[in-house]
Amino acid sequence: MTLAAVSPLGPAPPEVVPGCLLLESFKPIESIIDGLPTGRGALVAITAPTGHGKTTVSALMQVSLCLQRDFAGREVTPGSVLVLAGENPDDYTMHLKATVQDLGLHPRDVNRINSGQLLVVAGTFSIDYELEHLANRMRTLHTSLVAVFVDTSAAFYTADDENSNVDMRRHASSLRELTTLPGNPTVFVLCHPTKNAQRDTLLPRGGGAFLAEIDANLTLWKDDTGIVSLHWFGKIRGSSFDPLRFELAQVELEGIKDARGRPIYSVAARHIADERAEQIEVKVLDDENRLLLAMLRKPGASIAELAMAGGFTTGVGVPHKSKVSRLLNKLGNQALVKKSRTGSWELTRDGRKEAENLP
């Protein structure tokens, strides 16, 4: 008597398949964003510190998939996208609005019937308990998903200890279950990095247990020039790729004011070519050099005085003190300037050498 006959309702017995049949029937995995490790049905982490563009770049990715617009110059597989906005739904909404507005679109464009739709669930819930409800809802809407975005992993983590390998592996397995929703979507999970992570150590919280369960770990890092780079670290299934670069543009949200009638701003991600990124880097370096020279020529000057001496002014000739403050902090991180005992900024020994060697 066969195993299947003994237990007709149990799992099917293992099937032995000739290798030649396996090779002849093989179909390559479909990447929903060309050239990136975003295979259909994959579980992909997007890891970045707070403020480095996780939600912003993801919003651009979501709209690109829904409307069949190239993402960073790469062809996409169009379709509907489900966003689980668990960490901060209001913040996500502002980023999405800024993205749609920056692309010159109308809010209704992200839910065209003849293309993909953007669907959002605001707030947290247990994925294990609500998975079937989500699946039934997609069937009711006659929606086949190309991607699911989980914002963030921590918001949907139901255990107590993020350092528990068993709980983190179970959490990752729960997230992978989202790939079984109609359409076999790619699941992107926005993750906070491990403590004190730097650009070359951006791993998602959860350690090896979580990393072992995902298919790729994409990373985002905003450097001192304000440029955000999308790359990968720690794990990738598929070919590597050159970093994609974005700038985060401030957008005044149309038709929205705060309680006192003032405008509200958010940010949108814009893909930039390497040439544009190089121009930004050169401009930032030039600004730093101008400030170093101003500090060399006017030791002990106030921020306003340094702004005027370096030519950092607004269009009406007012010293651009906030810009100079940002530059001073960046130069401080490079150990080229420091605060004196009186609270003013001064050149360090290395900073003086740099300034004296400038033309």
SULLIN-V117650 format. One record per residue. N is the residue number from 1. OMEGA is omega in degrees with one decimal (* if undefined). D_FIRST is the distance of its C-alpha to the first C-alpha in Angstrom with 2 decimals. Layout:
BEGIN
n->N omega->OMEGA d_first->D_FIRST
n->N omega->OMEGA d_first->D_FIRST
END
This chain:
BEGIN
n->1 omega->-177.2 d_first->0.00
n->2 omega->178.0 d_first->3.80
n->3 omega->180.0 d_first->6.71
n->4 omega->-179.2 d_first->8.43
n->5 omega->179.6 d_first->6.53
n->6 omega->-176.7 d_first->7.07
n->7 omega->-175.7 d_first->10.52
n->8 omega->-178.3 d_first->11.79
n->9 omega->-178.8 d_first->15.30
n->10 omega->179.7 d_first->15.05
n->11 omega->179.6 d_first->16.06
n->12 omega->178.3 d_first->14.47
n->13 omega->-179.9 d_first->13.03
n->14 omega->-178.9 d_first->15.96
n->15 omega->177.7 d_first->16.94
n->16 omega->-175.0 d_first->18.68
n->17 omega->175.9 d_first->21.85
n->18 omega->-178.2 d_first->24.43
n->19 omega->-179.5 d_first->27.69
n->20 omega->178.3 d_first->29.77
n->21 omega->178.0 d_first->27.93
n->22 omega->-178.8 d_first->28.44
n->23 omega->-177.7 d_first->32.11
n->24 omega->-177.3 d_first->32.69
n->25 omega->-176.1 d_first->31.30
n->26 omega->174.3 d_first->33.10
n->27 omega->-178.6 d_first->35.63
n->28 omega->179.0 d_first->38.25
n->29 omega->179.9 d_first->38.44
n->30 omega->175.0 d_first->41.07
n->31 omega->-175.8 d_first->43.89
n->32 omega->170.2 d_first->45.55
n->33 omega->-170.4 d_first->48.83
n->34 omega->175.5 d_first->49.49
n->35 omega->178.2 d_first->49.78
n->36 omega->-179.5 d_first->48.68
n->37 omega->-174.6 d_first->45.37
n->38 omega->-177.6 d_first->44.35
n->39 omega->178.2 d_first->41.07
n->40 omega->-180.0 d_first->39.35
n->41 omega->-179.5 d_first->37.02
n->42 omega->174.3 d_first->38.71
n->43 omega->-172.0 d_first->40.13
n->44 omega->174.3 d_first->43.75
n->45 omega->169.9 d_first->46.33
n->46 omega->-170.6 d_first->50.01
n->47 omega->178.5 d_first->51.94
n->48 omega->173.7 d_first->55.69
n->49 omega->175.5 d_first->58.29
n->50 omega->178.6 d_first->59.90
n->51 omega->-178.8 d_first->62.43
n->52 omega->167.7 d_first->60.95
n->53 omega->-179.1 d_first->59.61
n->54 omega->-176.9 d_first->55.97
n->55 omega->-175.9 d_first->56.40
n->56 omega->180.0 d_first->59.07
n->57 omega->178.4 d_first->57.25
n->58 omega->177.8 d_first->54.00
n->59 omega->176.8 d_first->55.93
n->60 omega->178.3 d_first->57.12
n->61 omega->-179.0 d_first->53.59
n->62 omega->-179.6 d_first->52.38
n->63 omega->179.0 d_first->55.18
n->64 omega->179.9 d_first->54.67
n->65 omega->-178.7 d_first->51.02
n->66 omega->-170.8 d_first->51.84
n->67 omega->179.2 d_first->54.72
n->68 omega->174.5 d_first->53.54
n->69 omega->178.0 d_first->56.43
n->70 omega->174.8 d_first->56.31
n->71 omega->-178.5 d_first->55.76
n->72 omega->177.9 d_first->58.20
n->73 omega->-177.7 d_first->58.52
n->74 omega->-178.5 d_first->54.77
n->75 omega->-178.8 d_first->52.86
n->76 omega->170.0 d_first->50.37
n->77 omega->-174.6 d_first->47.42
n->78 omega->176.9 d_first->48.78
n->79 omega->-179.1 d_first->47.02
n->80 omega->-177.0 d_first->47.11
n->81 omega->176.4 d_first->47.42
n->82 omega->179.5 d_first->46.63
n->83 omega->174.4 d_first->48.85
n->84 omega->-175.1 d_first->48.14
n->85 omega->-173.5 d_first->51.73
n->86 omega->-171.8 d_first->51.26
n->87 omega->-179.0 d_first->53.94
n->88 omega->-176.1 d_first->57.05
n->89 omega->-179.5 d_first->56.62
n->90 omega->179.2 d_first->60.40
n->91 omega->177.4 d_first->60.80
n->92 omega->-178.5 d_first->57.91
n->93 omega->178.9 d_first->59.55
n->94 omega->177.3 d_first->62.84
n->95 omega->179.3 d_first->61.27
n->96 omega->179.5 d_first->59.47
n->97 omega->178.7 d_first->62.72
n->98 omega->-179.5 d_first->64.65
n->99 omega->179.9 d_first->62.13
n->100 omega->-179.7 d_first->62.19
n->101 omega->-178.2 d_first->65.96
n->102 omega->178.9 d_first->66.42
n->103 omega->179.7 d_first->64.48
n->104 omega->-177.2 d_first->66.80
n->105 omega->173.2 d_first->64.12
n->106 omega->179.3 d_first->64.20
n->107 omega->-178.9 d_first->61.76
n->108 omega->-179.6 d_first->60.24
n->109 omega->-176.9 d_first->59.35
n->110 omega->175.9 d_first->56.33
n->111 omega->174.5 d_first->54.73
n->112 omega->-179.0 d_first->55.32
n->113 omega->-175.2 d_first->52.92
n->114 omega->174.5 d_first->52.83
n->115 omega->178.8 d_first->51.81
n->116 omega->176.7 d_first->49.93
n->117 omega->175.3 d_first->50.74
n->118 omega->-177.9 d_first->51.48
n->119 omega->-173.7 d_first->49.87
n->120 omega->169.1 d_first->50.78
n->121 omega->-178.4 d_first->49.58
n->122 omega->178.7 d_first->52.45
n->123 omega->-177.0 d_first->51.77
n->124 omega->178.5 d_first->48.93
n->125 omega->176.9 d_first->45.71
n->126 omega->-179.7 d_first->42.29
n->127 omega->-179.4 d_first->40.21
n->128 omega->-176.4 d_first->36.96
n->129 omega->-173.2 d_first->38.03
n->130 omega->-177.4 d_first->39.66
n->131 omega->-178.8 d_first->37.34
n->132 omega->176.5 d_first->35.79
n->133 omega->178.4 d_first->39.31
n->134 omega->179.6 d_first->40.50
n->135 omega->179.2 d_first->37.68
n->136 omega->179.6 d_first->38.47
n->137 omega->177.8 d_first->42.15
n->138 omega->178.9 d_first->41.65
n->139 omega->178.0 d_first->39.80
n->140 omega->179.6 d_first->42.62
n->141 omega->-177.2 d_first->45.12
n->142 omega->-174.1 d_first->43.15
n->143 omega->172.8 d_first->43.47
n->144 omega->-173.1 d_first->41.48
n->145 omega->171.8 d_first->42.44
n->146 omega->-178.8 d_first->43.37
n->147 omega->171.2 d_first->44.24
n->148 omega->177.5 d_first->44.33
n->149 omega->179.3 d_first->47.13
n->150 omega->-174.7 d_first->46.95
n->151 omega->7.1 d_first->50.50
n->152 omega->176.3 d_first->50.08
n->153 omega->-177.3 d_first->47.24
n->154 omega->-177.8 d_first->49.26
n->155 omega->-177.5 d_first->49.84
n->156 omega->178.1 d_first->46.13
n->157 omega->-171.8 d_first->45.37
n->158 omega->178.7 d_first->44.60
n->159 omega->-175.6 d_first->44.54
n->160 omega->-170.8 d_first->47.75
n->161 omega->178.3 d_first->47.77
n->162 omega->-179.8 d_first->47.73
n->163 omega->179.0 d_first->47.48
n->164 omega->-179.2 d_first->44.14
n->165 omega->-178.9 d_first->41.59
n->166 omega->-178.6 d_first->38.68
n->167 omega->179.9 d_first->40.36
n->168 omega->176.2 d_first->41.49
n->169 omega->177.5 d_first->38.05
n->170 omega->178.5 d_first->36.69
n->171 omega->179.3 d_first->39.67
n->172 omega->177.9 d_first->39.01
n->173 omega->177.4 d_first->35.36
n->174 omega->177.7 d_first->36.65
n->175 omega->179.8 d_first->39.09
n->176 omega->179.2 d_first->36.43
n->177 omega->178.0 d_first->34.63
n->178 omega->177.4 d_first->37.67
n->179 omega->179.3 d_first->36.47
n->180 omega->176.5 d_first->33.76
n->181 omega->-177.8 d_first->36.56
n->182 omega->-179.5 d_first->37.04
n->183 omega->-177.5 d_first->38.17
n->184 omega->-173.1 d_first->36.44
n->185 omega->165.9 d_first->39.87
n->186 omega->-178.1 d_first->41.30
n->187 omega->177.2 d_first->42.11
n->188 omega->-178.8 d_first->45.48
n->189 omega->178.4 d_first->46.19
n->190 omega->-171.7 d_first->49.86
n->191 omega->167.6 d_first->50.25
n->192 omega->-178.2 d_first->53.15
n->193 omega->174.1 d_first->53.51
n->194 omega->-175.0 d_first->53.56
n->195 omega->177.4 d_first->56.90
n->196 omega->179.5 d_first->59.82
n->197 omega->175.8 d_first->57.82
n->198 omega->-173.9 d_first->59.92
n->199 omega->-175.7 d_first->59.44
n->200 omega->177.1 d_first->57.58
n->201 omega->-174.8 d_first->55.44
n->202 omega->174.8 d_first->54.06
n->203 omega->178.7 d_first->50.66
n->204 omega->175.3 d_first->49.17
n->205 omega->-178.6 d_first->49.31
n->206 omega->174.6 d_first->46.19
n->207 omega->-174.8 d_first->46.37
n->208 omega->-178.5 d_first->43.59
n->209 omega->179.5 d_first->40.82
n->210 omega->-178.6 d_first->41.89
n->211 omega->-178.6 d_first->42.77
n->212 omega->-174.9 d_first->39.37
n->213 omega->-178.2 d_first->37.71
n->214 omega->-178.4 d_first->40.06
n->215 omega->179.0 d_first->40.23
n->216 omega->176.5 d_first->44.03
n->217 omega->173.9 d_first->47.12
n->218 omega->-178.0 d_first->50.03
n->219 omega->174.3 d_first->53.38
n->220 omega->179.5 d_first->56.70
n->221 omega->177.1 d_first->59.99
n->222 omega->-177.4 d_first->63.52
n->223 omega->-175.4 d_first->66.15
n->224 omega->178.6 d_first->69.84
n->225 omega->-176.8 d_first->70.72
n->226 omega->179.2 d_first->68.51
n->227 omega->178.1 d_first->66.08
n->228 omega->180.0 d_first->62.37
n->229 omega->174.6 d_first->60.02
n->230 omega->179.8 d_first->56.34
n->231 omega->178.9 d_first->54.41
n->232 omega->177.2 d_first->51.46
n->233 omega->171.6 d_first->51.01
n->234 omega->-178.1 d_first->48.33
n->235 omega->175.4 d_first->45.32
n->236 omega->173.1 d_first->44.79
n->237 omega->-173.7 d_first->41.88
n->238 omega->-177.4 d_first->43.65
n->239 omega->174.3 d_first->47.15
n->240 omega->-179.4 d_first->50.14
n->241 omega->176.5 d_first->53.00
n->242 omega->179.6 d_first->56.70
n->243 omega->172.8 d_first->57.74
n->244 omega->-173.0 d_first->58.52
n->245 omega->-176.7 d_first->61.67
n->246 omega->166.8 d_first->62.85
n->247 omega->-179.3 d_first->65.95
n->248 omega->-175.7 d_first->65.89
n->249 omega->175.5 d_first->68.49
n->250 omega->-176.6 d_first->70.08
n->251 omega->172.6 d_first->69.91
n->252 omega->-175.1 d_first->71.99
n->253 omega->-176.9 d_first->69.74
n->254 omega->174.6 d_first->71.31
n->255 omega->-178.9 d_first->72.09
n->256 omega->176.7 d_first->71.21
n->257 omega->174.8 d_first->73.77
n->258 omega->-174.4 d_first->73.63
n->259 omega->-179.8 d_first->75.27
n->260 omega->175.6 d_first->78.66
n->261 omega->-179.8 d_first->78.39
n->262 omega->-179.5 d_first->77.72
n->263 omega->177.9 d_first->75.33
n->264 omega->-176.9 d_first->71.83
n->265 omega->169.5 d_first->70.41
n->266 omega->-178.1 d_first->66.99
n->267 omega->176.5 d_first->65.77
n->268 omega->179.7 d_first->63.92
n->269 omega->176.0 d_first->62.42
n->270 omega->176.8 d_first->63.91
n->271 omega->178.8 d_first->62.51
n->272 omega->177.7 d_first->65.28
n->273 omega->-179.2 d_first->65.61
n->274 omega->-179.5 d_first->66.36
n->275 omega->178.8 d_first->69.98
n->276 omega->178.6 d_first->70.42
n->277 omega->178.8 d_first->68.83
n->278 omega->177.5 d_first->71.28
n->279 omega->179.1 d_first->74.17
n->280 omega->-179.3 d_first->73.15
n->281 omega->178.8 d_first->72.90
n->282 omega->179.9 d_first->76.34
n->283 omega->179.8 d_first->77.83
n->284 omega->178.8 d_first->76.50
n->285 omega->178.5 d_first->77.85
n->286 omega->178.0 d_first->81.19
n->287 omega->179.6 d_first->81.35
n->288 omega->-179.5 d_first->80.70
n->289 omega->178.8 d_first->83.40
n->290 omega->-180.0 d_first->85.90
n->291 omega->176.9 d_first->85.34
n->292 omega->178.6 d_first->85.76
n->293 omega->178.4 d_first->89.05
n->294 omega->179.4 d_first->90.22
n->295 omega->176.7 d_first->89.55
n->296 omega->-176.3 d_first->91.41
n->297 omega->-177.8 d_first->94.42
n->298 omega->179.3 d_first->94.43
n->299 omega->178.9 d_first->93.42
n->300 omega->-178.3 d_first->92.94
n->301 omega->176.0 d_first->92.69
n->302 omega->178.8 d_first->90.87
n->303 omega->179.0 d_first->87.73
n->304 omega->179.0 d_first->89.88
n->305 omega->177.2 d_first->92.34
n->306 omega->178.7 d_first->89.61
n->307 omega->179.8 d_first->88.20
n->308 omega->-178.7 d_first->91.60
n->309 omega->-179.4 d_first->92.29
n->310 omega->-179.9 d_first->88.97
n->311 omega->179.2 d_first->89.23
n->312 omega->-178.7 d_first->86.35
n->313 omega->173.5 d_first->87.70
n->314 omega->-178.2 d_first->86.59
n->315 omega->-178.7 d_first->88.07
n->316 omega->176.2 d_first->91.06
n->317 omega->177.9 d_first->91.98
n->318 omega->-179.6 d_first->90.43
n->319 omega->-178.1 d_first->88.91
n->320 omega->-172.6 d_first->85.11
n->321 omega->-179.2 d_first->84.61
n->322 omega->178.6 d_first->80.88
n->323 omega->179.1 d_first->80.16
n->324 omega->178.2 d_first->82.32
n->325 omega->178.5 d_first->80.56
n->326 omega->179.6 d_first->77.17
n->327 omega->178.8 d_first->78.57
n->328 omega->178.4 d_first->80.09
n->329 omega->178.0 d_first->76.78
n->330 omega->178.2 d_first->75.09
n->331 omega->175.9 d_first->77.91
n->332 omega->177.2 d_first->77.64
n->333 omega->177.5 d_first->73.99
n->334 omega->179.8 d_first->75.24
n->335 omega->177.5 d_first->77.88
n->336 omega->175.6 d_first->80.68
n->337 omega->177.7 d_first->82.27
n->338 omega->176.5 d_first->82.45
n->339 omega->177.7 d_first->84.12
n->340 omega->179.4 d_first->87.41
n->341 omega->-179.7 d_first->88.53
n->342 omega->178.5 d_first->90.39
n->343 omega->177.3 d_first->87.29
n->344 omega->179.7 d_first->88.29
n->345 omega->177.7 d_first->86.25
n->346 omega->178.8 d_first->87.45
n->347 omega->168.7 d_first->86.39
n->348 omega->178.1 d_first->84.82
n->349 omega->178.4 d_first->86.05
n->350 omega->179.4 d_first->83.27
n->351 omega->177.6 d_first->83.93
n->352 omega->178.3 d_first->87.62
n->353 omega->178.8 d_first->86.84
n->354 omega->-177.3 d_first->84.57
n->355 omega->-178.1 d_first->87.27
n->356 omega->-179.3 d_first->90.06
n->357 omega->179.4 d_first->88.15
n->358 omega->178.4 d_first->87.56
n->359 omega->* d_first->89.88
END
